[in-house]
Amino acid sequence: MIDNVVIEGNLLNRKFSCDLLKCKGACCSLPGGRGAPLLDDEIEEIRSALPQVIPILGTVNKLVLEREDFFEGERGNYATTCIDDEDCVFVYRENGIAKCALEKAFNEGKTTFRKPISCHLYPIRVNKFGGDSLRYHEIPECRPAVKKGEDENTGVIEFLKSALVRQYGEEWYRKLESISNLTPVPARRALRQGPEWTDEK
């Protein structure tokens, strides 16, 4: 536990580095019908960014935003709207890769909101049990990222440094680094999500 934030043990030794050329941005377009979790205060931040974000989106996305808005759910349980139970409403595609229009507008200096913190932190998920509990979320689509992280010797907490600092601050992240450095990091780990996940060779 770091400052009332619970860290599941496997976060300290998991390897991860996104490989967009292989996953094609799968985390932005997972089937299931519910989009990225949103914090209550992110609703107005996103709404303020919409004028700069909408021009990036395709026709279908714009129609959905007109009919349904960009979020669903209720206070404390908001999520982005999905298109056809897959794409987040903020997805646009570039060379076949699903990307985030919110982040594109931010990177171009047009807005001050990068993207929902739940997206920025992925594949870390945050559970609320009085405080935050951080866990590593395994999905088959991220298997290339695990392999790339192993090849590059990049830990998931290193890969997500900017997101973790955004959420918890520099001092908190330094404490996390200190704890992680005390944990042996295996070169290879078994992937444990369904029968298709096996030891990397």
N, CA, C and O of each residue as an XYZ file, in Angstrom:
804
protein
N       0.842     -1.191      0.000
C       0.000      0.000      0.000
C       0.880      1.244      0.000
O       1.820      1.347      0.788
N       0.577      2.173     -0.871
C       1.300      3.446     -0.938
C       0.286      4.577     -0.767
O      -0.541      4.818     -1.647
N       0.357      5.267      0.375
C      -0.553      6.396      0.645
C      -2.009      6.005      0.398
O      -2.731      6.713     -0.304
N      -2.433      4.908      0.957
C      -3.809      4.416      0.867
C      -4.201      3.903     -0.517
O      -5.380      3.662     -0.777
N      -3.232      3.737     -1.398
C      -3.488      3.118     -2.705
C      -2.909      1.704     -2.668
O      -1.713      1.520     -2.442
N      -3.759      0.722     -2.888
C      -3.325     -0.676     -2.843
C      -2.750     -1.068     -4.196
O      -3.377     -0.838     -5.230
N      -1.563     -1.657     -4.191
C      -0.897     -2.098     -5.412
C      -0.888     -3.621     -5.432
O      -0.251     -4.248     -4.586
N      -1.588     -4.219     -6.391
C      -1.529     -5.672     -6.516
C      -0.121     -6.083     -6.938
O       0.508     -5.432     -7.773
N       0.361     -7.179     -6.343
C       1.751     -7.576     -6.506
C       2.221     -7.739     -7.930
O       3.370     -7.423     -8.237
N       1.351     -8.230     -8.820
C       1.841     -8.478    -10.175
C       2.102     -7.200    -10.968
O       2.720     -7.261    -12.031
N       1.649     -6.045    -10.481
C       1.980     -4.791    -11.157
C       3.469     -4.486    -11.077
O       4.012     -3.795    -11.938
N       4.120     -4.996    -10.055
C       5.520     -4.667     -9.839
C       6.462     -5.452    -10.737
O       7.630     -5.090    -10.876
N       5.967     -6.525    -11.348
C       6.874     -7.330    -12.177
C       6.345     -7.618    -13.580
O       6.969     -8.363    -14.336
N       5.189     -7.029    -13.936
C       4.667     -7.261    -15.273
C       5.381     -6.395    -16.292
O       5.693     -5.234    -16.029
N       5.633     -6.963    -17.446
C       6.232     -6.236    -18.569
C       5.126     -5.817    -19.536
O       4.171     -6.558    -19.766
N       5.273     -4.610    -20.101
C       4.221     -4.120    -20.996
C       4.724     -2.910    -21.761
O       5.333     -2.008    -21.185
N       4.463     -2.894    -23.075
C       4.746     -1.736    -23.912
C       3.856     -1.834    -25.144
O       4.009     -2.757    -25.944
N       2.937     -0.904    -25.303
C       1.948     -0.990    -26.386
C       2.620     -1.218    -27.741
O       3.655     -0.628    -28.050
N       2.005     -2.085    -28.536
C       2.478     -2.376    -29.887
C       1.312     -2.139    -30.835
O       0.642     -3.082    -31.257
N       1.073     -0.877    -31.168
C      -0.107     -0.501    -31.948
C      -0.151     -1.144    -33.322
O      -1.232     -1.402    -33.851
N       1.008     -1.404    -33.906
C       1.018     -2.014    -35.232
C       0.425     -3.418    -35.205
O      -0.059     -3.912    -36.224
N       0.465     -4.061    -34.041
C      -0.072     -5.416    -33.929
C      -1.463     -5.460    -33.306
O      -2.314     -6.231    -33.748
N      -1.701     -4.641    -32.285
C      -3.015     -4.698    -31.630
C      -4.051     -3.821    -32.328
O      -5.252     -4.009    -32.137
N      -3.589     -2.859    -33.140
C      -4.484     -1.967    -33.896
C      -5.372     -1.110    -32.986
O      -6.467     -0.704    -33.378
N      -4.890     -0.844    -31.775
C      -5.684     -0.012    -30.869
C      -6.892     -0.719    -30.315
O      -7.943     -0.108    -30.119
N      -6.750     -2.010    -30.058
C      -7.885     -2.841    -29.663
C      -8.576     -2.353    -28.396
O      -9.787     -2.524    -28.259
N      -7.834     -1.746    -27.462
C      -8.454     -1.338    -26.194
C      -9.479     -0.224    -26.392
O     -10.301      0.023    -25.511
N      -9.436      0.454    -27.548
C     -10.417      1.505    -27.846
C     -11.648      0.966    -28.569
O     -12.600      1.703    -28.825
N     -11.621     -0.321    -28.895
C     -12.717     -0.877    -29.706
C     -13.077     -2.292    -29.279
O     -13.405     -3.133    -30.116
N     -13.018     -2.552    -27.988
C     -13.353     -3.890    -27.491
C     -14.857     -4.122    -27.526
O     -15.619     -3.228    -27.156
N     -15.304     -5.298    -27.962
C     -16.734     -5.619    -27.914
C     -17.238     -5.622    -26.474
O     -16.479     -5.875    -25.539
N     -18.510     -5.341    -26.311
C     -19.079     -5.394    -24.973
C     -20.111     -4.317    -24.708
O     -20.924     -4.451    -23.794
N     -20.093     -3.239    -25.501
C     -21.166     -2.268    -25.418
C     -20.979     -1.152    -24.424
O     -21.736     -0.182    -24.448
N     -19.984     -1.255    -23.540
C     -19.758     -0.169    -22.587
C     -18.364      0.384    -22.798
O     -17.395     -0.368    -22.902
N     -18.271      1.679    -22.861
C     -16.996      2.302    -23.175
C     -16.111      2.506    -21.972
O     -16.239      1.804    -20.968
N     -15.213      3.468    -22.071
C     -14.246      3.736    -21.021
C     -14.929      4.342    -19.799
O     -15.754      5.243    -19.945
N     -14.602      3.864    -18.596
C     -15.138      4.492    -17.380
C     -14.726      5.956    -17.308
O     -13.601      6.317    -17.654
N     -15.649      6.788    -16.856
C     -15.392      8.225    -16.730
C     -15.601      8.680    -15.296
O     -16.562      8.270    -14.645
N     -14.708      9.524    -14.802
C     -14.921     10.164    -13.518
C     -15.989     11.250    -13.671
O     -16.167     11.807    -14.754
N     -16.680     11.536    -12.602
C     -17.741     12.536    -12.674
C     -17.231     13.877    -13.196
O     -17.891     14.527    -14.007
N     -16.041     14.291    -12.719
C     -15.545     15.614    -13.125
C     -14.965     15.629    -14.539
O     -14.628     16.693    -15.058
N     -14.848     14.455    -15.167
C     -14.353     14.421    -16.540
C     -15.444     14.775    -17.554
O     -15.142     15.125    -18.694
N     -16.696     14.683    -17.144
C     -17.795     14.957    -18.071
C     -17.703     16.375    -18.620
O     -17.753     16.571    -19.834
N     -17.571     17.356    -17.749
C     -17.512     18.745    -18.206
C     -16.206     19.057    -18.922
O     -16.178     19.882    -19.836
N     -15.115     18.395    -18.506
C     -13.840     18.603    -19.207
C     -13.945     18.131    -20.654
O     -13.475     18.803    -21.572
N     -14.559     16.982    -20.844
C     -14.728     16.455    -22.206
C     -15.689     17.328    -22.995
O     -15.450     17.614    -24.169
N     -16.767     17.749    -22.362
C     -17.738     18.599    -23.066
C     -17.074     19.885    -23.562
O     -17.366     20.361    -24.659
N     -16.189     20.435    -22.753
C     -15.487     21.657    -23.155
C     -14.547     21.418    -24.327
O     -14.280     22.321    -25.120
N     -14.041     20.168    -24.428
C     -13.097     19.841    -25.502
C     -13.795     19.478    -26.810
O     -13.150     19.446    -27.858
N     -15.093     19.206    -26.770
C     -15.803     18.700    -27.944
C     -15.657     19.551    -29.205
O     -15.484     18.981    -30.283
N     -15.716     20.883    -29.132
C     -15.590     21.666    -30.371
C     -14.309     21.385    -31.146
O     -14.300     21.468    -32.374
N     -13.233     21.056    -30.447
C     -11.965     20.753    -31.111
C     -11.851     19.282    -31.497
O     -11.055     18.921    -32.364
N     -12.639     18.448    -30.860
C     -12.546     17.002    -31.065
C     -13.456     16.523    -32.192
O     -13.069     15.660    -32.979
N     -14.644     17.070    -32.271
C     -15.639     16.592    -33.245
C     -15.128     16.630    -34.685
O     -15.394     15.684    -35.426
N     -14.408     17.670    -35.127
C     -13.927     17.670    -36.516
C     -13.003     16.510    -36.864
O     -12.837     16.187    -38.040
N     -12.402     15.884    -35.867
C     -11.499     14.752    -36.110
C     -12.274     13.479    -36.409
O     -11.752     12.570    -37.055
N     -13.512     13.408    -35.944
C     -14.300     12.176    -35.977
C     -14.984     11.959    -37.318
O     -15.159     12.888    -38.107
N     -15.368     10.706    -37.557
C     -16.078     10.341    -38.770
C     -17.563     10.662    -38.686
O     -18.065     11.077    -37.641
N     -18.244     10.467    -39.778
C     -19.670     10.814    -39.866
C     -20.519     10.044    -38.868
O     -21.382     10.630    -38.214
N     -20.292      8.753    -38.740
C     -21.087      7.935    -37.820
C     -20.899      8.416    -36.386
O     -21.868      8.531    -35.635
N     -19.668      8.692    -36.009
C     -19.401      9.186    -34.653
C     -20.159     10.482    -34.389
O     -20.750     10.663    -33.324
N     -20.134     11.374    -35.365
C     -20.816     12.659    -35.193
C     -22.316     12.469    -35.027
O     -22.942     13.154    -34.218
N     -22.898     11.549    -35.785
C     -24.329     11.275    -35.667
C     -24.671     10.713    -34.293
O     -25.679     11.089    -33.696
N     -23.832      9.816    -33.795
C     -24.059      9.244    -32.462
C     -23.985     10.329    -31.402
O     -24.799     10.351    -30.479
N     -23.014     11.232    -31.523
C     -22.897     12.315    -30.557
C     -24.122     13.222    -30.582
O     -24.550     13.722    -29.542
N     -24.684     13.433    -31.767
C     -25.886     14.259    -31.882
C     -27.093     13.584    -31.240
O     -27.916     14.242    -30.603
N     -27.194     12.246    -31.415
C     -28.371     11.512    -30.938
C     -28.265     11.097    -29.476
O     -29.257     11.129    -28.748
N     -27.054     10.703    -29.035
C     -26.944     10.025    -27.753
C     -26.015     10.707    -26.746
O     -25.970     10.291    -25.589
N     -25.292     11.716    -27.142
C     -24.269     12.339    -26.309
C     -23.046     11.421    -26.224
O     -23.060     10.319    -26.772
N     -21.993     11.871    -25.542
C     -20.730     11.130    -25.536
C     -20.601     10.192    -24.343
O     -19.632      9.438    -24.248
N     -21.578     10.234    -23.428
C     -21.478      9.377    -22.250
C     -22.835      8.766    -21.913
O     -23.884      9.214    -22.375
N     -22.765      7.721    -21.086
C     -23.977      7.059    -20.603
C     -23.778      6.742    -19.126
O     -22.690      6.928    -18.581
N     -24.836      6.263    -18.488
C     -24.749      5.893    -17.080
C     -25.200      7.020    -16.175
O     -25.822      7.987    -16.616
N     -24.875      6.877    -14.899
C     -25.283      7.849    -13.904
C     -24.084      8.257    -13.065
O     -23.015      7.651    -13.149
N     -24.271      9.269    -12.274
C     -23.178      9.796    -11.464
C     -22.504      8.677    -10.668
O     -23.169      7.871    -10.017
N     -21.192      8.645    -10.734
C     -20.436      7.594    -10.060
C     -20.249      6.353    -10.916
O     -19.519      5.438    -10.537
N     -20.916      6.319    -12.084
C     -20.828      5.137    -12.953
C     -20.968      5.533    -14.419
O     -21.674      4.869    -15.178
N     -20.303      6.605    -14.815
C     -20.347      7.049    -16.207
C     -19.360      6.254    -17.066
O     -18.368      5.722    -16.567
N     -19.656      6.185    -18.368
C     -18.747      5.581    -19.337
C     -18.982      6.247    -20.674
O     -20.050      6.812    -20.911
N     -17.981      6.186    -21.558
C     -18.168      6.743    -22.897
C     -19.168      5.906    -23.681
O     -19.292      4.701    -23.467
N     -19.865      6.552    -24.578
C     -20.799      5.860    -25.471
C     -20.015      5.005    -26.468
O     -18.914      5.367    -26.883
N     -20.601      3.862    -26.844
C     -19.979      2.993    -27.840
C     -20.797      2.969    -29.119
O     -22.006      3.203    -29.101
N     -20.132      2.686    -30.222
C     -20.781      2.548    -31.523
C     -20.825      1.066    -31.881
O     -19.791      0.400    -31.922
N     -22.024      0.558    -32.140
C     -22.210     -0.857    -32.491
C     -21.572     -1.786    -31.459
O     -21.012     -2.828    -31.801
N     -21.667     -1.386    -30.195
C     -21.163     -2.206    -29.086
C     -19.659     -2.460    -29.162
O     -19.164     -3.410    -28.555
N     -18.931     -1.629    -29.894
C     -17.476     -1.830    -29.998
C     -16.723     -0.509    -29.853
O     -16.262     -0.180    -28.760
N     -16.595      0.245    -30.932
C     -15.783      1.461    -30.909
C     -16.286      2.462    -29.875
O     -17.484      2.730    -29.782
N     -15.347      3.013    -29.098
C     -15.662      4.194    -28.303
C     -16.057      5.311    -29.274
O     -15.546      5.375    -30.392
N     -16.945      6.168    -28.854
C     -17.436      7.225    -29.740
C     -16.320      8.193    -30.141
O     -16.476      8.941    -31.106
N     -15.208      8.190    -29.420
C     -14.105      9.090    -29.744
C     -13.026      8.435    -30.612
O     -11.953      9.007    -30.804
N     -13.300      7.263    -31.125
C     -12.332      6.564    -31.975
C     -12.349      7.122    -33.397
O     -13.408      7.326    -33.990
N     -11.154      7.363    -33.925
C     -10.982      7.573    -35.362
C      -9.881      6.608    -35.791
O      -9.111      6.143    -34.951
N      -9.795      6.305    -37.064
C      -8.805      5.328    -37.522
C      -7.783      5.979    -38.443
O      -8.099      6.791    -39.313
N      -6.543      5.576    -38.203
C      -5.423      6.067    -38.995
C      -4.581      4.856    -39.390
O      -4.004      4.188    -38.532
N      -4.514      4.577    -40.690
C      -3.796      3.388    -41.183
C      -4.285      2.108    -40.513
O      -3.500      1.214    -40.197
N      -5.598      2.039    -40.304
C      -6.199      0.839    -39.738
C      -6.085      0.716    -38.234
O      -6.517     -0.287    -37.666
N      -5.513      1.713    -37.571
C      -5.325      1.673    -36.123
C      -6.351      2.585    -35.448
O      -6.491      3.752    -35.814
N      -7.065      2.041    -34.460
C      -8.030      2.838    -33.697
C      -7.279      3.782    -32.769
O      -6.464      3.352    -31.953
N      -7.561      5.066    -32.903
C      -6.908      6.071    -32.071
C      -7.950      6.981    -31.436
O      -9.118      6.983    -31.827
N      -7.503      7.757    -30.445
C      -8.417      8.590    -29.662
C      -8.398     10.032    -30.151
O      -7.347     10.672    -30.170
N      -9.560     10.544    -30.545
C      -9.659     11.927    -31.019
C      -9.405     12.925    -29.894
O      -8.892     14.017    -30.139
N      -9.761     12.558    -28.663
C      -9.461     13.429    -27.525
C      -7.958     13.641    -27.393
O      -7.490     14.762    -27.195
N      -7.212     12.547    -27.505
C      -5.768     12.641    -27.357
C      -5.129     13.370    -28.536
O      -4.163     14.112    -28.361
N      -5.660     13.162    -29.713
C      -5.120     13.855    -30.888
C      -5.271     15.365    -30.726
O      -4.330     16.115    -30.985
N      -6.450     15.813    -30.298
C      -6.673     17.249    -30.092
C      -5.739     17.787    -29.016
O      -5.221     18.896    -29.142
N      -5.521     17.012    -27.961
C      -4.607     17.413    -26.886
C      -3.175     17.521    -27.404
O      -2.486     18.506    -27.138
N      -2.733     16.507    -28.143
C      -1.359     16.496    -28.660
C      -1.106     17.639    -29.628
O       0.027     18.101    -29.766
N      -2.153     18.094    -30.298
C      -2.020     19.212    -31.235
C      -2.135     20.561    -30.534
O      -2.100     21.605    -31.184
N      -2.272     20.543    -29.207
C      -2.342     21.776    -28.437
C      -3.676     22.487    -28.500
O      -3.768     23.668    -28.164
N      -4.721     21.776    -28.931
C      -6.029     22.403    -29.086
C      -6.888     22.338    -27.825
O      -7.829     23.117    -27.673
N      -6.565     21.412    -26.923
C      -7.318     21.262    -25.684
C      -6.344     21.022    -24.530
O      -5.150     20.810    -24.737
N      -6.884     21.062    -23.312
C      -6.076     20.786    -22.124
C      -6.425     19.434    -21.502
O      -5.825     19.039    -20.502
N      -7.383     18.727    -22.084
C      -7.797     17.420    -21.550
C      -7.239     16.325    -22.452
O      -7.591     16.244    -23.629
N      -6.368     15.483    -21.898
C      -5.698     14.487    -22.734
C      -6.636     13.353    -23.139
O      -6.844     13.120    -24.329
N      -7.195     12.659    -22.177
C      -8.149     11.576    -22.380
C      -8.574     11.098    -21.005
O      -7.932     11.452    -20.016
N      -9.648     10.294    -20.905
C     -10.065      9.805    -19.586
C      -8.912      9.097    -18.887
O      -8.130      8.388    -19.520
N      -8.814      9.296    -17.575
C      -7.717      8.684    -16.838
C      -7.791      7.160    -16.901
O      -6.759      6.495    -16.818
N      -8.987      6.595    -17.046
C      -9.105      5.132    -17.159
C      -8.423      4.632    -18.423
O      -7.874      3.531    -18.434
N      -8.451      5.427    -19.491
C      -7.770      5.060    -20.736
C      -6.264      5.267    -20.595
O      -5.469      4.434    -21.030
N      -5.889      6.375    -19.988
C      -4.475      6.707    -19.826
C      -3.764      5.649    -18.978
O      -2.600      5.333    -19.225
N      -4.457      5.107    -17.990
C      -3.862      4.122    -17.091
C      -3.869      2.695    -17.639
O      -3.184      1.827    -17.097
N      -4.616      2.444    -18.683
C      -4.761      1.058    -19.149
C      -3.415      0.484    -19.605
O      -2.674      1.168    -20.311
N      -3.072     -0.783    -19.212
C      -3.902     -1.874    -18.701
C      -4.059     -1.950    -17.184
O      -4.441     -2.995    -16.657
N      -3.774     -0.869    -16.481
C      -4.100     -0.835    -15.060
C      -5.558     -0.425    -14.906
O      -6.015      0.539    -15.520
N      -6.268     -1.160    -14.092
C      -7.636     -0.822    -13.735
C      -7.667     -0.406    -12.270
O      -6.905     -0.918    -11.450
N      -8.560      0.532    -11.951
C      -8.682      1.039    -10.591
C     -10.004      0.566    -10.010
O     -11.071      0.896    -10.527
N      -9.930     -0.204     -8.941
C     -11.118     -0.595     -8.184
C     -11.211      0.285     -6.952
O     -10.199      0.659     -6.360
N     -12.447      0.612     -6.573
C     -12.666      1.486     -5.428
C     -13.167      0.656     -4.253
O     -14.264      0.100     -4.299
N     -12.362      0.577     -3.210
C     -12.752     -0.109     -1.984
C     -12.398      0.790     -0.800
O     -11.526      0.455      0.001
N     -13.071      1.918     -0.695
C     -12.701      2.900      0.306
C     -11.579      3.777     -0.216
O     -11.618      4.997     -0.057
N     -10.576      3.165     -0.840
C      -9.508      3.862     -1.544
C      -9.322      3.197     -2.897
O     -10.147      2.383     -3.312
N      -8.251      3.538     -3.578
C      -7.981      2.938     -4.884
C      -7.216      1.630     -4.728
O      -6.318      1.515     -3.894
N      -7.583      0.657     -5.536
C      -6.843     -0.601     -5.625
C      -6.475     -0.808     -7.084
O      -7.355     -0.914     -7.938
N      -5.169     -0.866     -7.379
C      -4.693     -0.952     -8.753
C      -4.392     -2.398     -9.110
O      -3.691     -3.100     -8.381
N      -4.931     -2.832    -10.242
C      -4.688     -4.203    -10.687
C      -4.355     -4.202    -12.174
O      -4.749     -3.308    -12.923
N      -3.625     -5.220    -12.569
C      -3.267     -5.396    -13.980
C      -4.398     -6.150    -14.676
O      -4.821     -7.206    -14.207
N      -4.885     -5.612    -15.786
C      -5.995     -6.221    -16.528
C      -5.459     -6.932    -17.763
O      -4.901     -6.295    -18.656
N      -5.623     -8.230    -17.814
C      -5.106     -9.018    -18.936
C      -6.201     -9.278    -19.967
O      -7.294     -9.730    -19.627
N      -5.897     -8.989    -21.216
C      -6.778     -9.356    -22.314
C      -5.917     -9.912    -23.441
O      -4.774     -9.484    -23.603
N      -6.436    -10.853    -24.224
C      -5.639    -11.440    -25.313
C      -5.118    -10.405    -26.306
O      -4.030    -10.559    -26.859
N      -5.901     -9.351    -26.528
C      -5.497     -8.342    -27.517
C      -4.193     -7.648    -27.141
O      -3.506     -7.114    -28.013
N      -3.841     -7.646    -25.854
C      -2.612     -6.984    -25.407
C      -1.417     -7.930    -25.339
O      -0.361     -7.563    -24.823
N      -1.578     -9.135    -25.855
C      -0.457    -10.068    -25.826
C       0.785     -9.514    -26.535
O       1.892     -9.689    -26.026
N       0.642     -8.845    -27.704
C       1.833     -8.257    -28.335
C       2.525     -7.229    -27.447
O       3.748     -7.093    -27.491
N       1.751     -6.504    -26.641
C       2.345     -5.503    -25.752
C       3.160     -6.159    -24.646
O       4.182     -5.624    -24.216
N       2.700     -7.321    -24.189
C       3.451     -8.051    -23.166
C       4.784     -8.518    -23.749
O       5.831     -8.390    -23.112
N       4.733     -9.055    -24.957
C       5.968     -9.535    -25.588
C       6.932     -8.382    -25.848
O       8.132     -8.504    -25.602
N       6.404     -7.261    -26.346
C       7.259     -6.109    -26.613
C       7.873     -5.590    -25.313
O       9.047     -5.221    -25.282
N       7.080     -5.562    -24.242
C       7.601     -5.129    -22.956
C       8.704     -6.033    -22.454
O       9.692     -5.569    -21.885
N       8.532     -7.329    -22.668
C       9.573     -8.281    -22.273
C      10.834     -8.100    -23.114
O      11.949     -8.128    -22.594
N      10.644     -7.913    -24.420
C      11.791     -7.722    -25.310
C      12.563     -6.447    -24.965
O      13.790     -6.410    -25.056
N      11.834     -5.407    -24.570
C      12.459     -4.118    -24.263
C      12.817     -3.983    -22.780
O      13.458     -3.015    -22.370
N      12.389     -4.975    -21.980
C      12.561     -4.926    -20.523
C      11.897     -3.673    -19.943
O      12.479     -2.963    -19.123
N      10.668     -3.422    -20.392
C       9.893     -2.278    -19.912
C       8.758     -2.771    -19.033
O       7.899     -3.528    -19.487
N       8.751     -2.345    -17.775
C       7.681     -2.727    -16.865
C       6.430     -1.910    -17.110
O       6.499     -0.803    -17.644
N       5.289     -2.451    -16.722
C       4.032     -1.737    -16.934
C       4.010     -0.425    -16.158
O       3.424      0.553    -16.623
N       4.643     -0.384    -14.973
C       4.631      0.873    -14.233
C       5.575      1.903    -14.848
O       5.382      3.105    -14.665
N       6.590      1.445    -15.572
C       7.449      2.372    -16.319
C       6.695      2.909    -17.530
O       6.707      4.110    -17.800
N       6.043      2.012    -18.250
C       5.308      2.402    -19.449
C       4.210      3.416    -19.118
O       3.924      4.311    -19.913
N       3.603      3.270    -17.950
C       2.482      4.119    -17.565
C       2.880      5.244    -16.616
O       2.033      5.779    -15.901
N       4.155      5.606    -16.603
C       4.615      6.628    -15.666
C       3.808      7.917    -15.772
O       3.363      8.441    -14.751
N       3.609      8.438    -16.972
C       2.922      9.728    -17.104
C       1.489      9.654    -16.584
O       0.992     10.605    -15.982
N       0.826      8.518    -16.821
C      -0.547      8.355    -16.341
C      -0.588      8.245    -14.819
O      -1.453      8.839    -14.176
N       0.342      7.489    -14.244
C       0.378      7.325    -12.794
C       0.737      8.632    -12.099
O       0.191      8.946    -11.042
N       1.653      9.391    -12.688
C       1.993     10.696    -12.127
C       0.802     11.643    -12.244
O       0.517     12.400    -11.316
N       0.122     11.605    -13.355
C      -1.079     12.441    -13.533
C      -2.111     12.154    -12.444
O      -2.741     13.077    -11.927
N      -2.282     10.895    -12.100
C      -3.312     10.510    -11.146
C      -2.881     10.685     -9.685
O      -3.672     11.114     -8.845
N      -1.628     10.350     -9.395
C      -1.224     10.282     -7.991
C      -0.066     11.208     -7.619
O       0.219     11.381     -6.434
N       0.604     11.803     -8.598
C       1.668     12.750     -8.313
C       3.064     12.145     -8.368
O       3.238     10.928     -8.301
N       4.050     13.021     -8.490
C       5.450     12.609     -8.626
C       5.954     11.879     -7.379
O       6.624     10.853     -7.491
N       5.639     12.397     -6.207
C       6.146     11.788     -4.978
C       5.622     10.367     -4.821
O       6.363      9.455     -4.454
N       4.337     10.191     -5.103
C       3.746      8.854     -5.018
C       4.439      7.910     -5.995
O       4.729      6.763     -5.655
N       4.705      8.393     -7.214
C       5.338      7.528     -8.207
C       6.748      7.137     -7.785
O       7.174      6.006     -8.020
N       7.470      8.055     -7.167
C       8.815      7.719     -6.691
C       8.772      6.611     -5.647
O       9.653      5.752     -5.618
N       7.762      6.623     -4.796
C       7.591      5.550     -3.811
C       7.316      4.218     -4.517
O       7.830      3.173     -4.118
N       6.499      4.275     -5.571
C       6.194      3.057     -6.331
C       7.456      2.514     -6.988
O       7.696      1.306     -6.973
N       8.263      3.402     -7.565
C       9.527      2.974     -8.165
C      10.439      2.316     -7.139
O      11.083      1.306     -7.422
N      10.486      2.893     -5.961
C      11.350      2.358     -4.912
C      10.929      0.953     -4.523
O      11.774      0.075     -4.350
N       9.639      0.735     -4.387
C       9.133     -0.593     -4.053
C       9.397     -1.567     -5.191
O       9.783     -2.712     -4.954
N       9.194     -1.124     -6.411
C       9.375     -1.998     -7.568
C      10.823     -2.450     -7.696
O      11.086     -3.590     -8.079
N      11.754     -1.573     -7.380
C      13.168     -1.917     -7.511
C      13.598     -3.022     -6.557
O      14.642     -3.646     -6.748
N      12.789     -3.263     -5.529
C      13.107     -4.316     -4.574
C      12.526     -5.657     -4.994
O      12.751     -6.673     -4.336
N      11.777     -5.657     -6.092
C      11.087     -6.874     -6.518
C      11.794     -7.490     -7.718
O      11.975     -6.811     -8.729
N      12.200     -8.757     -7.637
C      12.807     -9.409     -8.808
C      11.846     -9.387     -9.986
O      10.656     -9.660     -9.832
N      12.366     -9.065    -11.154
C      11.539     -8.991    -12.357
C      11.940    -10.112    -13.306
O      13.006    -10.048    -13.919
N      11.098    -11.143    -13.436
C      11.450    -12.249    -14.327
C      11.457    -11.813    -15.776
O      10.702    -10.921    -16.161
N      12.303    -12.433    -16.585
C      12.393    -12.082    -18.005
C      11.159    -12.524    -18.753
O      10.741    -11.872    -19.710
N      10.575    -13.620    -18.328
C       9.377    -14.148    -18.978
C       8.350    -14.483    -17.924
O       8.694    -14.881    -16.811
N       7.081    -14.321    -18.275
C       6.014    -14.724    -17.366
C       4.933    -15.417    -18.143
O       4.705    -15.121    -19.316
N       4.254    -16.357    -17.481
C       3.124    -17.033    -18.111
C       1.950    -16.076    -18.187
O       1.690    -15.345    -17.231
N       1.256    -16.065    -19.271
C       0.057    -15.263    -19.443
C      -1.126    -16.127    -19.066
O      -1.228    -17.282    -19.481
N      -2.033    -15.548    -18.264
C      -2.995    -16.407    -17.611
C      -4.435    -16.008    -17.898
O      -5.252    -15.981    -16.977
N      -4.762    -15.707    -19.106
C      -6.115    -15.283    -19.412
C      -6.674    -16.172    -20.506
O      -6.547    -15.859    -21.690
N      -7.291    -17.277    -20.117
C      -7.932    -18.145    -21.091
C      -6.975    -19.145    -21.693
O      -5.762    -19.011    -21.535
N      -7.496    -20.146    -22.381
C      -6.671    -21.222    -22.914
C      -5.710    -20.795    -23.998
O      -4.731    -21.492    -24.263
N      -5.972    -19.639    -24.644
C      -5.086    -19.215    -25.713
C      -3.813    -18.565    -25.180
O      -2.889    -18.304    -25.950
N      -3.750    -18.301    -23.872
C      -2.598    -17.635    -23.280
C      -1.624    -18.685    -22.783
O      -1.983    -19.509    -21.941
N      -0.423    -18.673    -23.275
C       0.574    -19.666    -22.899
C       1.890    -18.982    -22.591
O       2.020    -17.771    -22.770
N       2.862    -19.746    -22.133
C       4.191    -19.184    -21.888
C       4.793    -18.702    -23.198
O       4.729    -19.380    -24.223
N       5.384    -17.506    -23.136
C       6.115    -17.020    -24.316
C       7.402    -17.797    -24.465
O       8.062    -18.111    -23.474
N       7.759    -18.106    -25.678
C       9.003    -18.853    -25.956
C      10.006    -17.944    -26.658
O      11.113    -18.376    -26.979
